[in-house]
Amino acid sequence: MTDGTGALLVGIRRRERKPGPHGARRAHGTRPLAALAAAFTFAQLVLVRPVMGLGWDEIVYISQVTSDHPAAFFSAPRSRGVSLLVAPLASWTSSTPLLRVYLALLSGLALYLALRAWRGLFPTRVLVTGGAFFASLWVTLFYGPQAMPNYWVAIGALITVGCSLRHRADPSARGALWGVVAGAALMAWMRPTDAVWVTVPLFLLALAGRHGRLLLALAGGLAAGAAEWVVEAQIAFGGLSQRLAEASRVQGGLGWQMAVDDQLRSLGGRALCRPCTGSMPHPVITLWWFVLPLLAGLALVVAARSRRVPPTLVPLACATTAALPYLFLIGYAAPRFLQPAYALLALPVADALWHLVVTPRGRWRPAVATVVCLGLAGHLAVQLTVLAYTVDRNTDSRRDWARTADRLHALGVRPPCLLTGHEAIPIGYYTGCSSGATAGNNENTTVKEILRTADRVPVATLTGPAGTPPRYARDWPAHRIGDLEVRVAPAPRSGGAG
């Protein structure tokens, strides 16, 4: 062996023993994302607080997997993804604080993984800024630790779109295809129809580019996530088309409807805007909503000049299709509906913000940077203010349900029992009763069945302010609990309980 060859082999061995610079850069690039995810988790626990009680929709999802509460009525639009997400904890404990901590930790980890899917498509500073923008929205902080599906659709959308772009850039990257499958399955697991809307641009691009494996990954992920929903449609609703029709009816009938103003009204902290009446929030609260499309347009210009259009155009297209049904096809609003769109907009918008800060030269740079920083600080202050108001209001309303449950217990309405009428689902959960409705979107029983149940277990009907008690309960003894009129059926006949 010559001296030159020997020296070459020694050099190769030394390089193999030393950690390469790419591994160091990868570790360094993920640390800011991990720090952001940790801060997001901490903010949820401090600002939303684990002691906040369960909300109406949370109760529906959680009651499907608890052992100490009857399952609430599960309507056609809902999917079992959230129930399965909380099942590892909710199946053995009813502790709400533990559930909040569990979901806050999961949502922080999910944000970290979703942003990692975009590494190489945008610089780390853009990923951190975009992630921070999405994570600091009051709607993200409020719903992160709650058993609700929309945040998880947003996470699935980020993973699916990011991994699709990575596969297009490098078709040999098998991990990217598995990321597409996982993200699409997560979305469909939580809300199948939302998953379809998000992936429409991805399917069109895959077809146009003849990316067969990407098409299979998208279709396979959606099929895997939606399988349970489709099977349940066949078993419980008479078929997929019947379930879709029933879901449309429950949501007021899907069709051309202008809900942009409804979404604006909901930005002030209204969890559900149905019917969406009342005045608009202060312009300071809604200003960021109008700035978003301007920054998105700037992001496209920046991307075109930099010749990296796909990482910007594709998420903007998916954000648009994700938002369309909730802006123009549904007659009411909830701010959480647009979480997937906000998540997909966040990264291009962050890229535009960095362009504003970095590009100007000379004396304009500090001026522009100051304006951007002040704008972001003001935006954060507004979001935290709305969050504090929303948390306080929802905490109080859920405490009212708990107090009503205590009064019902004092009236002899204890498990096993049945509640009907105004807010029967949430109050029934807090009381430990099952809930029933003879009409409306949650219809699941009949008057005859309610009267038969009253022969066996305690039954009460709740009437809200200005409401009228149902005919079958007008002879029952009436009681007052806050602004509710409660009518309790006469005690079951002796020996009737079974």
BAVO-565339 format. One line per field, with one value per residue (C-alpha): residue number from 1; x, y, z. Coordinates in nm, 2 decimals. Each point is the difference from the previous one (the first is absolute). Layout:
<sites>
pos: [NUM_...]
c1: [X_...]
c2: [Y_...]
c3: [Z_...]
</sites>
This chain:
<sites>
pos: [1_2_3_4_5_6_7_8_9_10_11_12_13_14_15_16_17_18_19_20_21_22_23_24_25_26_27_28_29_30_31_32_33_34_35_36_37_38_39_40_41_42_43_44_45_46_47_48_49_50_51_52_53_54_55_56_57_58_59_60_61_62_63_64_65_66_67_68_69_70_71_72_73_74_75_76_77_78_79_80_81_82_83_84_85_86_87_88_89_90_91_92_93_94_95_96_97_98_99_100_101_102_103_104_105_106_107_108_109_110_111_112_113_114_115_116_117_118_119_120_121_122_123_124_125_126_127_128_129_130_131_132_133_134_135_136_137_138_139_140_141_142_143_144_145_146_147_148_149_150_151_152_153_154_155_156_157_158_159_160_161_162_163_164_165_166_167_168_169_170_171_172_173_174_175_176_177_178_179_180_181_182_183_184_185_186_187_188_189_190_191_192_193_194_195_196_197_198_199_200_201_202_203_204_205_206_207_208_209_210_211_212_213_214_215_216_217_218_219_220_221_222_223_224_225_226_227_228_229_230_231_232_233_234_235_236_237_238_239_240_241_242_243_244_245_246_247_248_249_250_251_252_253_254_255_256_257_258_259_260_261_262_263_264_265_266_267_268_269_270_271_272_273_274_275_276_277_278_279_280_281_282_283_284_285_286_287_288_289_290_291_292_293_294_295_296_297_298_299_300_301_302_303_304_305_306_307_308_309_310_311_312_313_314_315_316_317_318_319_320_321_322_323_324_325_326_327_328_329_330_331_332_333_334_335_336_337_338_339_340_341_342_343_344_345_346_347_348_349_350_351_352_353_354_355_356_357_358_359_360_361_362_363_364_365_366_367_368_369_370_371_372_373_374_375_376_377_378_379_380_381_382_383_384_385_386_387_388_389_390_391_392_393_394_395_396_397_398_399_400_401_402_403_404_405_406_407_408_409_410_411_412_413_414_415_416_417_418_419_420_421_422_423_424_425_426_427_428_429_430_431_432_433_434_435_436_437_438_439_440_441_442_443_444_445_446_447_448_449_450_451_452_453_454_455_456_457_458_459_460_461_462_463_464_465_466_467_468_469_470_471_472_473_474_475_476_477_478_479_480_481_482_483_484_485_486_487_488_489_490_491_492_493_494_495_496_497_498]
c1: [0.00_0.14_0.04_-0.26_-0.26_0.06_-0.04_-0.33_-0.14_0.11_-0.18_-0.32_0.00_0.05_-0.29_-0.22_0.08_-0.08_-0.36_-0.07_-0.11_-0.34_-0.09_0.10_-0.20_-0.31_0.02_0.05_-0.29_-0.25_0.08_-0.18_-0.31_0.02_0.03_-0.31_-0.20_0.10_-0.10_-0.34_-0.06_0.09_-0.22_-0.30_0.03_0.05_-0.25_-0.28_0.05_-0.07_-0.28_-0.23_-0.30_-0.10_-0.20_-0.31_0.19_0.27_-0.26_-0.15_0.35_0.12_-0.32_0.04_0.30_-0.06_-0.11_-0.18_-0.22_-0.27_0.09_-0.15_-0.18_0.26_-0.13_0.09_0.27_0.21_0.29_0.15_0.35_-0.01_-0.16_0.28_0.26_-0.12_-0.08_0.33_-0.07_-0.38_-0.06_0.14_-0.03_-0.26_0.25_-0.03_0.33_0.19_-0.18_0.11_0.36_0.00_-0.15_0.24_0.30_-0.13_-0.08_0.35_0.16_-0.22_0.09_0.37_-0.05_-0.21_0.26_0.28_-0.18_0.08_0.38_0.19_-0.30_0.03_0.29_-0.02_-0.07_-0.31_-0.12_0.03_-0.17_-0.28_-0.05_0.00_-0.26_-0.23_0.07_-0.07_-0.34_-0.26_-0.20_0.31_0.09_-0.36_-0.07_0.35_-0.08_-0.36_-0.15_-0.10_0.10_0.09_0.35_0.08_-0.12_0.23_0.30_-0.09_-0.03_0.35_0.15_-0.18_0.09_0.36_0.07_-0.17_0.24_0.30_-0.10_-0.04_0.35_0.16_-0.22_0.25_-0.08_-0.22_-0.04_-0.19_-0.26_-0.06_-0.04_-0.27_-0.18_0.01_-0.11_-0.29_-0.11_0.01_-0.22_-0.25_0.00_-0.11_-0.22_-0.02_-0.17_0.26_0.28_-0.15_-0.02_0.36_0.14_-0.18_0.30_0.24_-0.20_-0.01_0.37_0.08_-0.22_0.15_0.35_-0.08_0.13_-0.16_0.15_-0.11_-0.35_0.00_0.13_-0.26_-0.29_0.13_0.03_-0.35_-0.14_0.17_-0.11_-0.36_-0.06_-0.17_-0.22_-0.11_-0.07_-0.20_-0.20_-0.10_-0.09_-0.17_-0.12_-0.09_0.29_0.26_-0.23_-0.26_0.25_0.13_-0.36_-0.07_0.33_-0.11_-0.34_0.15_0.23_-0.29_0.02_0.32_-0.02_0.10_-0.01_0.21_0.16_0.30_-0.18_-0.09_0.37_0.09_-0.25_0.14_0.35_-0.10_0.00_-0.33_0.05_-0.31_-0.18_-0.34_-0.20_0.27_-0.16_0.13_0.25_0.35_0.30_0.22_0.20_0.32_-0.11_-0.08_0.29_0.23_-0.26_0.03_0.38_0.03_-0.09_0.22_0.30_-0.10_0.02_0.33_0.13_-0.09_0.19_0.30_-0.02_-0.02_0.31_0.19_-0.11_-0.15_-0.37_-0.13_0.08_-0.20_-0.27_-0.11_-0.07_-0.18_-0.22_-0.07_-0.09_-0.24_-0.19_0.00_-0.16_-0.25_-0.28_0.01_-0.01_-0.25_-0.19_-0.12_-0.24_0.18_0.35_0.25_0.36_0.14_-0.13_0.27_0.29_0.13_0.00_0.19_0.26_0.07_0.01_0.24_0.32_-0.04_-0.10_0.30_0.22_-0.16_0.07_0.36_0.03_-0.14_0.26_0.31_-0.04_0.00_0.34_0.15_-0.21_-0.33_0.09_-0.02_-0.32_-0.17_0.12_-0.14_-0.34_-0.01_0.10_-0.26_-0.26_0.08_0.00_-0.33_-0.15_0.13_-0.15_-0.34_0.01_0.08_-0.27_-0.26_0.13_-0.03_-0.36_-0.09_0.15_-0.17_-0.34_0.02_0.13_-0.30_-0.25_0.14_-0.01_-0.37_-0.06_0.18_-0.21_-0.31_0.10_0.05_-0.35_-0.15_0.17_-0.16_-0.34_0.06_0.11_0.30_0.15_-0.15_-0.22_-0.12_0.00_-0.19_-0.04_0.22_0.38_-0.09_0.33_0.25_-0.20_-0.08_0.37_0.07_-0.29_0.09_-0.32_-0.07_-0.16_-0.29_-0.17_-0.32_0.07_0.29_0.35_0.05_-0.33_0.05_-0.32_-0.38_-0.25_-0.11_0.35_0.06_-0.32_0.10_0.34_-0.16_-0.16_0.34_0.25_-0.01_-0.08_0.01_-0.07_0.18_-0.16_0.21_-0.09_-0.32_-0.04_-0.31_0.02_-0.10_-0.36_0.09_0.17_-0.25_-0.15_0.34_0.11_0.19_0.32_0.22_0.38_0.15_-0.18_-0.11_-0.34_0.05_-0.30_0.07_-0.21_-0.17_0.22_0.01_-0.25_0.14_0.18_0.00_0.37_0.19]
c2: [0.00_0.34_0.28_0.21_-0.28_-0.06_0.36_0.01_-0.29_0.15_0.32_-0.18_-0.19_0.32_0.17_-0.30_0.02_0.38_0.12_0.17_0.37_-0.10_-0.19_0.30_0.23_-0.23_0.00_0.38_0.05_-0.20_0.16_0.33_-0.21_-0.20_0.32_0.14_-0.31_0.00_0.37_-0.08_-0.28_0.22_0.28_-0.23_-0.12_0.35_0.20_-0.25_-0.18_-0.37_0.07_0.13_-0.24_-0.20_0.17_-0.12_-0.16_-0.14_-0.17_-0.17_-0.13_-0.10_-0.17_-0.25_-0.16_0.06_-0.27_0.22_0.22_-0.10_0.06_0.32_0.00_-0.01_0.19_-0.07_0.27_-0.12_-0.24_-0.23_0.13_0.22_-0.28_-0.23_0.27_0.04_-0.37_-0.09_0.24_0.05_-0.37_-0.03_0.34_0.28_0.27_0.31_0.15_-0.32_0.00_0.37_-0.08_-0.31_0.20_0.30_-0.24_-0.17_0.32_0.14_-0.32_0.00_0.36_-0.09_-0.30_0.21_0.27_-0.26_-0.12_0.34_0.00_0.07_0.17_0.32_0.12_-0.08_0.36_-0.01_-0.32_0.13_0.33_-0.17_-0.25_0.27_0.20_-0.30_-0.11_0.35_0.04_0.00_-0.27_-0.23_0.05_-0.04_-0.33_-0.15_-0.17_-0.07_-0.32_0.15_-0.10_0.32_0.05_-0.36_0.06_0.30_-0.21_-0.27_0.26_0.14_-0.35_-0.11_0.32_0.01_-0.36_0.02_0.29_-0.19_-0.30_0.21_0.15_-0.34_-0.30_-0.24_0.11_-0.28_0.17_0.29_-0.24_-0.15_0.35_0.06_-0.31_0.08_0.36_-0.08_-0.28_0.23_0.26_-0.26_-0.16_0.33_0.15_-0.19_0.28_0.25_-0.23_-0.02_0.38_0.04_-0.26_0.11_0.21_-0.28_-0.25_0.24_0.06_-0.37_-0.08_0.28_-0.11_-0.37_-0.07_-0.34_-0.09_0.34_-0.07_-0.34_0.15_0.27_-0.24_-0.27_0.24_0.14_-0.35_-0.12_0.30_0.00_-0.37_0.00_0.29_-0.17_-0.33_0.18_0.17_-0.34_-0.14_0.29_0.24_-0.23_0.08_0.26_0.23_-0.01_0.10_0.28_0.12_-0.01_0.18_0.27_0.03_0.02_0.28_0.20_-0.12_0.04_0.23_0.35_0.21_0.30_-0.07_0.24_0.25_-0.28_-0.10_0.36_0.02_-0.32_0.15_0.18_-0.33_-0.16_-0.38_-0.05_0.27_-0.16_0.20_0.26_0.33_0.30_0.27_-0.06_-0.01_0.31_0.05_-0.05_-0.37_-0.06_0.19_-0.29_-0.19_0.26_0.02_-0.38_0.00_0.30_-0.18_-0.32_0.20_0.14_-0.35_-0.11_0.30_-0.09_-0.36_0.08_0.23_-0.27_-0.27_-0.22_0.03_-0.35_0.02_0.32_-0.05_-0.35_0.08_0.31_-0.20_-0.26_0.27_0.15_-0.33_-0.08_0.34_0.00_-0.21_0.19_0.34_-0.07_-0.33_0.01_0.23_0.04_0.04_-0.12_0.14_-0.35_-0.10_0.20_-0.14_-0.21_0.31_0.20_-0.27_-0.02_0.38_0.04_-0.11_0.21_0.30_-0.04_-0.01_0.32_0.16_-0.10_0.15_0.33_0.00_-0.11_0.14_0.38_0.16_0.30_0.21_-0.17_-0.33_0.10_0.19_-0.29_-0.25_0.23_0.02_-0.38_-0.07_0.25_-0.15_-0.35_0.12_0.16_-0.31_-0.22_0.24_-0.02_-0.38_-0.04_0.25_-0.19_-0.33_0.12_0.12_-0.33_-0.22_0.20_-0.01_-0.37_-0.09_0.18_-0.17_-0.35_0.07_0.09_-0.34_-0.16_0.20_-0.09_-0.37_0.04_0.14_-0.28_-0.25_0.18_-0.04_-0.38_-0.01_-0.23_-0.27_-0.20_0.29_0.18_0.37_0.16_0.35_0.31_-0.09_-0.35_-0.14_0.20_0.02_-0.37_-0.08_0.20_-0.16_-0.35_-0.04_-0.11_0.27_-0.02_0.22_-0.06_0.25_0.20_-0.09_-0.23_-0.19_-0.34_-0.10_0.03_0.13_-0.35_-0.12_0.30_-0.09_-0.37_0.10_0.22_-0.32_-0.14_0.28_0.38_0.22_0.38_0.24_0.34_0.31_0.30_0.37_0.09_-0.37_-0.21_-0.34_-0.30_-0.12_-0.33_0.17_0.28_-0.19_-0.08_0.20_0.32_0.13_0.30_-0.03_0.33_0.10_-0.36_-0.14_-0.37_-0.24_-0.33_-0.31_-0.16_-0.25_-0.34_-0.26_-0.23_-0.30_0.17_0.05_-0.26]
c3: [0.00_-0.10_0.25_-0.18_0.01_0.37_0.08_-0.20_0.20_0.33_-0.10_-0.09_0.33_0.19_-0.18_0.08_0.37_0.01_0.00_-0.33_-0.02_-0.14_0.31_0.22_-0.23_0.02_0.38_0.01_-0.24_0.21_0.33_-0.07_-0.11_0.32_0.21_-0.18_0.06_0.37_0.03_-0.17_0.25_0.30_-0.13_-0.03_0.36_0.14_-0.21_-0.06_0.34_0.05_0.24_-0.28_-0.02_-0.31_-0.27_-0.19_-0.30_0.23_0.20_-0.31_-0.10_0.34_0.11_-0.28_0.18_0.37_0.23_0.25_-0.22_-0.25_-0.37_-0.14_-0.33_-0.29_-0.30_-0.36_-0.06_0.28_-0.02_0.26_-0.03_0.31_0.21_-0.10_0.07_0.36_0.06_0.16_0.28_0.01_0.01_0.35_0.16_-0.02_0.12_-0.22_0.12_-0.10_-0.34_-0.06_0.08_-0.22_-0.29_0.05_-0.01_-0.31_-0.18_0.07_-0.13_-0.31_-0.08_0.02_-0.24_-0.24_-0.03_-0.04_-0.31_-0.16_0.07_-0.33_-0.15_0.20_0.22_0.37_0.10_-0.23_0.15_0.35_-0.08_-0.19_0.28_0.26_-0.20_-0.01_0.36_0.13_-0.15_0.28_-0.18_-0.01_0.36_0.11_-0.19_0.03_0.34_-0.09_-0.14_-0.33_-0.36_-0.18_0.14_-0.10_-0.35_-0.02_0.12_-0.26_-0.27_0.08_0.00_-0.32_-0.20_0.12_-0.07_-0.34_-0.10_0.13_-0.20_-0.32_0.07_0.06_-0.12_0.15_0.35_0.14_0.33_-0.17_-0.14_0.33_0.14_-0.26_0.10_0.37_-0.05_-0.23_0.24_0.30_-0.18_-0.12_0.34_0.16_-0.27_-0.34_-0.19_0.11_-0.11_-0.35_-0.03_0.11_-0.24_-0.32_-0.12_0.09_-0.21_-0.30_0.02_0.03_-0.30_-0.21_0.09_-0.03_0.35_0.03_0.34_0.14_-0.12_0.17_0.32_0.01_-0.08_0.23_0.29_-0.05_-0.03_0.31_0.21_-0.13_0.01_0.33_-0.09_-0.32_0.17_0.27_-0.28_-0.14_0.34_0.17_-0.28_-0.28_-0.23_-0.07_-0.21_0.28_0.26_-0.22_-0.05_0.37_0.08_-0.24_0.17_0.35_-0.13_-0.13_-0.36_-0.19_-0.30_-0.11_0.31_0.10_0.34_-0.02_0.23_0.24_0.02_0.07_0.28_0.15_0.03_0.31_0.20_-0.09_-0.01_-0.21_-0.20_-0.07_-0.06_-0.06_0.10_0.18_-0.08_-0.14_0.23_0.03_-0.31_0.20_0.05_-0.37_-0.15_-0.03_-0.20_-0.28_0.02_-0.06_-0.37_-0.07_0.16_-0.19_-0.33_0.10_0.07_-0.35_-0.15_0.22_-0.10_-0.37_0.02_0.19_-0.25_0.28_-0.08_0.11_0.37_0.01_-0.26_0.11_0.37_-0.11_-0.24_0.27_0.25_-0.25_-0.07_0.38_0.07_-0.28_0.15_0.33_-0.17_-0.28_0.04_0.36_0.18_0.33_0.14_0.26_0.01_0.03_-0.34_-0.17_0.20_-0.29_-0.22_0.26_0.04_-0.37_-0.04_0.29_-0.18_-0.32_0.21_0.22_-0.31_-0.11_0.34_-0.01_-0.35_0.13_0.28_-0.19_-0.35_0.05_0.00_0.17_0.23_-0.10_0.15_0.37_-0.07_-0.17_0.26_0.28_-0.17_-0.05_0.36_0.13_-0.21_0.12_0.36_-0.04_-0.16_0.28_0.26_-0.18_-0.02_0.37_0.10_-0.20_0.14_0.36_-0.06_-0.17_0.27_0.28_-0.17_-0.08_0.34_0.16_-0.23_0.08_0.37_-0.04_-0.15_0.30_0.25_-0.19_0.03_0.38_0.03_-0.20_0.22_0.30_-0.17_-0.03_-0.36_0.03_-0.23_-0.16_-0.12_-0.31_-0.09_-0.29_-0.13_0.02_0.01_0.10_-0.15_0.20_0.32_-0.03_-0.02_0.31_0.18_-0.11_-0.19_-0.36_-0.22_-0.24_-0.26_-0.19_-0.27_-0.15_-0.10_0.30_-0.03_0.15_0.18_0.02_0.25_0.07_0.07_0.24_0.20_0.01_0.13_0.27_0.14_0.07_0.07_0.08_-0.30_-0.02_-0.28_-0.02_-0.15_-0.08_0.04_-0.19_-0.09_0.04_0.17_-0.21_0.03_0.15_0.29_0.08_0.30_0.15_0.31_-0.11_0.16_-0.08_-0.05_-0.10_-0.33_-0.06_0.08_0.09_0.01_0.16_-0.06_0.30_0.17_-0.18_0.13_0.27_-0.16_-0.35_-0.01_-0.19]
</sites>
